[in-house]
Amino acid sequence: MTEAGMQRTASRVFAALLASDDASLTSAELSAQLSISPAAVSGAVRYLTQVSMVSRERDPGSRRDRYRLHNQIWYASLTQRDSVLTRWEQALREGVESLGRDTPAGARVAETVAFFEFLQKELLSMLDRWKEHRETLYQGEVSERRPEDA
């Protein structure tokens, strides 16, 4: 995760949540398990929350926060990436118009728009195929063992 650009502590917190049986841990559990300060846990969780990978919830009957990975984290992350690609595409289209389609810079930006359009189409198709594939993975399994659907 750090090689992909995620902060080191956030990567460690994410990995700990991913490896936990119920994909959730308290701040104290994360701090003890990773030998990091509560402040470091807080900063990592803030980052993971901002990028929609983790949510915060209360333990029933307690004032203690529990941090949980979102269901189908990778599917959700790529679905959100789709909206980012749409925004980039729109900004780049404006760039093509500003630069002029017939200029070398405008042509480069237009090719970038075409790339993002292609990427977005393929991404949506791939996510649909994943949903179908995922269903085949869990056919006939007990529902308690199956990760929840997004």
GROMACS elastic network, one bead per residue, 0.5 to 0.9 nm:
[ bonds ]
;  ai    aj funct       b0    kb
    1     4     6  0.50925   500
    1     5     6  0.66230   500
    1     6     6  0.55869   500
    1     7     6  0.80100   500
    1     8     6  0.78457   500
    1    10     6  0.88152   500
    1    11     6  0.55978   500
    1    12     6  0.85299   500
    1    14     6  0.89078   500
    1    15     6  0.87389   500
    2     5     6  0.50491   500
    2     7     6  0.58849   500
    2     8     6  0.55487   500
    2     9     6  0.88968   500
    2    10     6  0.86456   500
    2    11     6  0.62313   500
    2    12     6  0.89555   500
    3     6     6  0.72076   500
    5     8     6  0.87255   500
    6     9     6  0.85359   500
    6    10     6  0.67645   500
    6    11     6  0.61234   500
    7    10     6  0.52728   500
    7    11     6  0.60545   500
    7    12     6  0.87275   500
    7    44     6  0.78297   500
    7    47     6  0.85814   500
    8    11     6  0.50633   500
    8    12     6  0.63240   500
    8    13     6  0.87601   500
    8    44     6  0.86563   500
    9    12     6  0.50368   500
    9    13     6  0.61757   500
    9    14     6  0.84848   500
    9    36     6  0.85647   500
    9    40     6  0.70801   500
    9    41     6  0.75648   500
    9    43     6  0.83491   500
    9    44     6  0.58499   500
   10    13     6  0.50793   500
   10    14     6  0.59841   500
   10    15     6  0.84800   500
   10    40     6  0.87234   500
   10    41     6  0.79137   500
   10    43     6  0.78375   500
   10    45     6  0.68043   500
   10    46     6  0.88739   500
   10    47     6  0.69900   500
   10    48     6  0.66416   500
   11    14     6  0.50890   500
   11    15     6  0.60835   500
   11    16     6  0.85849   500
   11    44     6  0.80494   500
   11    48     6  0.89132   500
   12    15     6  0.50624   500
   12    16     6  0.61400   500
   12    17     6  0.86604   500
   12    34     6  0.74637   500
   12    44     6  0.86809   500
   13    16     6  0.50912   500
   13    17     6  0.62447   500
   13    18     6  0.85417   500
   13    30     6  0.68751   500
   13    34     6  0.77350   500
   13    41     6  0.72556   500
   13    44     6  0.68189   500
   13    45     6  0.75340   500
   13    48     6  0.87900   500
   14    17     6  0.52045   500
   14    18     6  0.60692   500
   14    19     6  0.85927   500
   14    44     6  0.85762   500
   14    45     6  0.85648   500
   14    48     6  0.77113   500
   14    53     6  0.82468   500
   14    54     6  0.81197   500
   14    69     6  0.78731   500
   15    19     6  0.60565   500
   15    20     6  0.85958   500
   16    19     6  0.51553   500
   16    20     6  0.61843   500
   16    23     6  0.83099   500
   16    24     6  0.87647   500
   16    25     6  0.83374   500
   16    30     6  0.73498   500
   16    33     6  0.80340   500
   16    34     6  0.79765   500
   17    20     6  0.51924   500
   17    21     6  0.83594   500
   17    22     6  0.81699   500
   17    24     6  0.55718   500
   17    25     6  0.65253   500
   17    30     6  0.83752   500
   17    54     6  0.89689   500
   17    67     6  0.80059   500
   17    68     6  0.69836   500
   17    69     6  0.65896   500
   18    21     6  0.80500   500
   18    22     6  0.85545   500
   18    23     6  0.55024   500
   18    24     6  0.81346   500
   18    69     6  0.71587   500
   19    22     6  0.86056   500
   19    23     6  0.69435   500
   20    23     6  0.50358   500
   20    24     6  0.66111   500
   20    25     6  0.75922   500
   21    24     6  0.78114   500
   22    25     6  0.82663   500
   22    68     6  0.82599   500
   23    67     6  0.83000   500
   23    68     6  0.56528   500
   23    69     6  0.56411   500
   23    70     6  0.84512   500
   24    66     6  0.64350   500
   24    67     6  0.52979   500
   24    69     6  0.65094   500
   25    28     6  0.80964   500
   25    29     6  0.59132   500
   25    30     6  0.63348   500
   25    65     6  0.86966   500
   25    66     6  0.55209   500
   25    67     6  0.54880   500
   25    68     6  0.67671   500
   26    29     6  0.50988   500
   26    30     6  0.62102   500
   26    31     6  0.84956   500
   26    59     6  0.87432   500
   26    64     6  0.72097   500
   26    65     6  0.59904   500
   26    67     6  0.59349   500
   26    68     6  0.88022   500
   27    30     6  0.51225   500
   27    31     6  0.59848   500
   27    32     6  0.85550   500
   27    38     6  0.65494   500
   27    41     6  0.64018   500
   27    42     6  0.75573   500
   27    64     6  0.82413   500
   27    65     6  0.70117   500
   27    66     6  0.68475   500
   27    67     6  0.74341   500
   28    31     6  0.50222   500
   28    32     6  0.60981   500
   28    33     6  0.84318   500
   28    38     6  0.70503   500
   28    41     6  0.87296   500
   29    32     6  0.52341   500
   29    33     6  0.59107   500
   29    34     6  0.83898   500
   30    33     6  0.51310   500
   30    34     6  0.58698   500
   30    35     6  0.79422   500
   30    36     6  0.78329   500
   30    38     6  0.83187   500
   30    41     6  0.69224   500
   31    34     6  0.54692   500
   31    35     6  0.54953   500
   31    37     6  0.57526   500
   31    38     6  0.58227   500
   31    40     6  0.81320   500
   31    41     6  0.64325   500
   32    35     6  0.50886   500
   32    36     6  0.69341   500
   32    37     6  0.83962   500
   33    36     6  0.80839   500
   34    37     6  0.88264   500
   36    39     6  0.81865   500
   36    40     6  0.62249   500
   36    41     6  0.70157   500
   37    40     6  0.51490   500
   37    41     6  0.64657   500
   37    42     6  0.86801   500
   38    41     6  0.50005   500
   38    42     6  0.61135   500
   38    43     6  0.86921   500
   39    43     6  0.62318   500
   39    44     6  0.86117   500
   40    43     6  0.51720   500
   40    44     6  0.61598   500
   40    45     6  0.85237   500
   41    44     6  0.51542   500
   41    45     6  0.60050   500
   41    46     6  0.84511   500
   42    45     6  0.51681   500
   42    46     6  0.60366   500
   42    47     6  0.86813   500
   43    46     6  0.50759   500
   43    47     6  0.63595   500
   43    48     6  0.87152   500
   44    47     6  0.52157   500
   44    48     6  0.62020   500
   44    49     6  0.85360   500
   45    49     6  0.58711   500
   45    50     6  0.84207   500
   45    54     6  0.71216   500
   45    55     6  0.84138   500
   45    56     6  0.85188   500
   45    67     6  0.76818   500
   46    49     6  0.51272   500
   46    50     6  0.61835   500
   46    51     6  0.88149   500
   46    54     6  0.87841   500
   47    50     6  0.50922   500
   47    51     6  0.64227   500
   47    52     6  0.86582   500
   47    53     6  0.88451   500
   47    54     6  0.89136   500
   48    51     6  0.52761   500
   48    52     6  0.62008   500
   48    53     6  0.52640   500
   48    54     6  0.54619   500
   48    55     6  0.81749   500
   49    53     6  0.58509   500
   49    55     6  0.58826   500
   49    56     6  0.78794   500
   50    53     6  0.77339   500
   50    54     6  0.83415   500
   51    54     6  0.79950   500
   51    77     6  0.83232   500
   52    55     6  0.73009   500
   52    69     6  0.89549   500
   52    70     6  0.77278   500
   52    73     6  0.86413   500
   52    76     6  0.84313   500
   52    77     6  0.73964   500
   52    80     6  0.87936   500
   53    68     6  0.85775   500
   53    69     6  0.60078   500
   53    70     6  0.59013   500
   53    73     6  0.63468   500
   53    74     6  0.86638   500
   53    76     6  0.84205   500
   53    77     6  0.73120   500
   54    67     6  0.64788   500
   54    68     6  0.54308   500
   54    70     6  0.56513   500
   54    73     6  0.86414   500
   55    66     6  0.83618   500
   55    67     6  0.57394   500
   55    68     6  0.53276   500
   55    69     6  0.63906   500
   55    70     6  0.66455   500
   56    65     6  0.64250   500
   56    66     6  0.57980   500
   56    68     6  0.63999   500
   57    64     6  0.85880   500
   57    65     6  0.56394   500
   57    66     6  0.52399   500
   57    67     6  0.63557   500
   57    68     6  0.75459   500
   58    61     6  0.81680   500
   58    62     6  0.68423   500
   58    63     6  0.65923   500
   58    64     6  0.59421   500
   58    66     6  0.57560   500
   58    67     6  0.86102   500
   59    62     6  0.53055   500
   59    63     6  0.69561   500
   59    64     6  0.58642   500
   59    65     6  0.61958   500
   59    66     6  0.61999   500
   60    63     6  0.82529   500
   60    64     6  0.87264   500
   61    64     6  0.88273   500
   62    65     6  0.81699   500
   68    71     6  0.88630   500
   69    72     6  0.85495   500
   69    73     6  0.68957   500
   70    73     6  0.52699   500
   70    76     6  0.80045   500
   70   150     6  0.82317   500
   71    74     6  0.86465   500
   71    75     6  0.86467   500
   71    76     6  0.78823   500
   71   147     6  0.72406   500
   71   148     6  0.61340   500
   71   149     6  0.65606   500
   71   150     6  0.55689   500
   72    75     6  0.54349   500
   72    76     6  0.61947   500
   72    77     6  0.85476   500
   72   147     6  0.76508   500
   72   148     6  0.75223   500
   72   149     6  0.68044   500
   72   150     6  0.59602   500
   73    76     6  0.52144   500
   73    77     6  0.59640   500
   73    78     6  0.86160   500
   73   150     6  0.85918   500
   74    78     6  0.61132   500
   74    79     6  0.84259   500
   75    78     6  0.53222   500
   75    79     6  0.60980   500
   75    80     6  0.86642   500
   75   127     6  0.70694   500
   75   130     6  0.84419   500
   75   131     6  0.88473   500
   75   150     6  0.82891   500
   76    80     6  0.61942   500
   76    81     6  0.85519   500
   76   150     6  0.75502   500
   77    80     6  0.52056   500
   77    81     6  0.62207   500
   77    82     6  0.88451   500
   78    82     6  0.64152   500
   78   123     6  0.78874   500
   78   127     6  0.81279   500
   79    82     6  0.51961   500
   79    83     6  0.72500   500
   79   123     6  0.84128   500
   79   124     6  0.79606   500
   79   127     6  0.79387   500
   80    83     6  0.54247   500
   80    84     6  0.67532   500
   80    85     6  0.89139   500
   81    85     6  0.62068   500
   81    86     6  0.86588   500
   82    85     6  0.50999   500
   82    86     6  0.63249   500
   82    87     6  0.88665   500
   82   120     6  0.62977   500
   82   123     6  0.75776   500
   82   124     6  0.78880   500
   83    86     6  0.50046   500
   83    87     6  0.64147   500
   83    88     6  0.87371   500
   84    87     6  0.51752   500
   84    88     6  0.62708   500
   84    89     6  0.85438   500
   85    88     6  0.50333   500
   85    89     6  0.59697   500
   85    90     6  0.85969   500
   85   116     6  0.65561   500
   85   117     6  0.82782   500
   85   119     6  0.84674   500
   85   120     6  0.68888   500
   86    90     6  0.62387   500
   86    91     6  0.87196   500
   86   116     6  0.80639   500
   86   117     6  0.82745   500
   86   120     6  0.78841   500
   87    90     6  0.51729   500
   87    91     6  0.62925   500
   87    92     6  0.85758   500
   88    91     6  0.51557   500
   88    92     6  0.60183   500
   88    93     6  0.85265   500
   88   113     6  0.83058   500
   88   116     6  0.80474   500
   89    92     6  0.51039   500
   89    93     6  0.61141   500
   89    94     6  0.87300   500
   89   112     6  0.83065   500
   89   113     6  0.56047   500
   89   114     6  0.85928   500
   89   116     6  0.63625   500
   89   117     6  0.72807   500
   90    93     6  0.51427   500
   90    94     6  0.64902   500
   90    95     6  0.87586   500
   90   113     6  0.83624   500
   91    94     6  0.52165   500
   91    95     6  0.63775   500
   91    96     6  0.89173   500
   92    96     6  0.62937   500
   92    97     6  0.87254   500
   92   109     6  0.64234   500
   92   110     6  0.74936   500
   92   112     6  0.76009   500
   92   113     6  0.61253   500
   93    96     6  0.50787   500
   93    97     6  0.64455   500
   93    98     6  0.86739   500
   93   109     6  0.77740   500
   93   110     6  0.70968   500
   93   113     6  0.65938   500
   94    97     6  0.51269   500
   94    98     6  0.61345   500
   94    99     6  0.85902   500
   95    99     6  0.59722   500
   95   100     6  0.81781   500
   95   106     6  0.72262   500
   95   109     6  0.69149   500
   95   110     6  0.84095   500
   96    99     6  0.52457   500
   96   100     6  0.56622   500
   96   101     6  0.58462   500
   96   105     6  0.80660   500
   96   107     6  0.73642   500
   96   108     6  0.85279   500
   96   109     6  0.58440   500
   96   110     6  0.58571   500
   96   113     6  0.86621   500
   97   100     6  0.51313   500
   97   101     6  0.66177   500
   97   106     6  0.75154   500
   98   101     6  0.85891   500
   98   106     6  0.79193   500
   99   102     6  0.83465   500
   99   103     6  0.67410   500
   99   104     6  0.87781   500
   99   105     6  0.65975   500
   99   107     6  0.87255   500
   99   109     6  0.86649   500
  100   103     6  0.56340   500
  100   104     6  0.87102   500
  100   105     6  0.80223   500
  100   106     6  0.52313   500
  100   107     6  0.79973   500
  101   104     6  0.79772   500
  101   105     6  0.81727   500
  101   107     6  0.56061   500
  101   109     6  0.86655   500
  101   110     6  0.72425   500
  102   105     6  0.84596   500
  102   106     6  0.64445   500
  102   107     6  0.65072   500
  103   106     6  0.50260   500
  103   107     6  0.60888   500
  103   108     6  0.86441   500
  104   107     6  0.50933   500
  104   108     6  0.62956   500
  104   109     6  0.87385   500
  105   108     6  0.51202   500
  105   109     6  0.62579   500
  105   110     6  0.85378   500
  106   109     6  0.51355   500
  106   110     6  0.60080   500
  106   111     6  0.85961   500
  107   111     6  0.61875   500
  107   112     6  0.86411   500
  108   111     6  0.51440   500
  108   112     6  0.63471   500
  108   113     6  0.87702   500
  109   113     6  0.62701   500
  109   114     6  0.86818   500
  110   114     6  0.62578   500
  110   115     6  0.86151   500
  111   115     6  0.61498   500
  111   116     6  0.87025   500
  112   116     6  0.62778   500
  112   117     6  0.85981   500
  113   116     6  0.51890   500
  113   117     6  0.61574   500
  113   118     6  0.85950   500
  114   117     6  0.50488   500
  114   118     6  0.61358   500
  114   119     6  0.85093   500
  115   118     6  0.51072   500
  115   119     6  0.60207   500
  115   120     6  0.85153   500
  116   120     6  0.59243   500
  116   121     6  0.84656   500
  117   120     6  0.51957   500
  117   121     6  0.62198   500
  117   122     6  0.86283   500
  118   121     6  0.52084   500
  118   122     6  0.61434   500
  118   123     6  0.84464   500
  119   122     6  0.51638   500
  119   123     6  0.58987   500
  119   124     6  0.86062   500
  120   124     6  0.62131   500
  120   125     6  0.85734   500
  121   124     6  0.53814   500
  121   125     6  0.62902   500
  121   126     6  0.86056   500
  122   125     6  0.50440   500
  122   126     6  0.59397   500
  122   127     6  0.85297   500
  123   126     6  0.50054   500
  123   127     6  0.61074   500
  123   128     6  0.86089   500
  124   127     6  0.51499   500
  124   128     6  0.62779   500
  124   129     6  0.86944   500
  125   128     6  0.51687   500
  125   129     6  0.62948   500
  125   130     6  0.86701   500
  126   129     6  0.50197   500
  126   130     6  0.61216   500
  126   131     6  0.87420   500
  127   131     6  0.63222   500
  127   132     6  0.87801   500
  128   131     6  0.52351   500
  128   132     6  0.65284   500
  128   133     6  0.87161   500
  129   132     6  0.51578   500
  129   133     6  0.60841   500
  129   134     6  0.84804   500
  130   134     6  0.58326   500
  130   135     6  0.85030   500
  131   134     6  0.50769   500
  131   135     6  0.63414   500
  131   136     6  0.89253   500
  132   135     6  0.52921   500
  132   136     6  0.67067   500
  132   137     6  0.89946   500
  133   136     6  0.52096   500
  133   137     6  0.64239   500
  134   137     6  0.50187   500
  134   138     6  0.66203   500
  134   139     6  0.88270   500
  135   138     6  0.54886   500
  135   139     6  0.61906   500
  136   139     6  0.53294   500
  136   140     6  0.89977   500
  137   140     6  0.89262   500
  137   141     6  0.87496   500
  138   141     6  0.54800   500
  138   142     6  0.84679   500
  138   143     6  0.87073   500
  138   146     6  0.66950   500
  139   142     6  0.88764   500
  140   143     6  0.87020   500
  141   144     6  0.84732   500
  141   145     6  0.70965   500
  141   146     6  0.69649   500
  142   145     6  0.56862   500
  142   146     6  0.67603   500
  143   146     6  0.51155   500
  143   147     6  0.80239   500
  143   148     6  0.84968   500
  144   147     6  0.76985   500
  144   148     6  0.87233   500
  146   149     6  0.86748   500
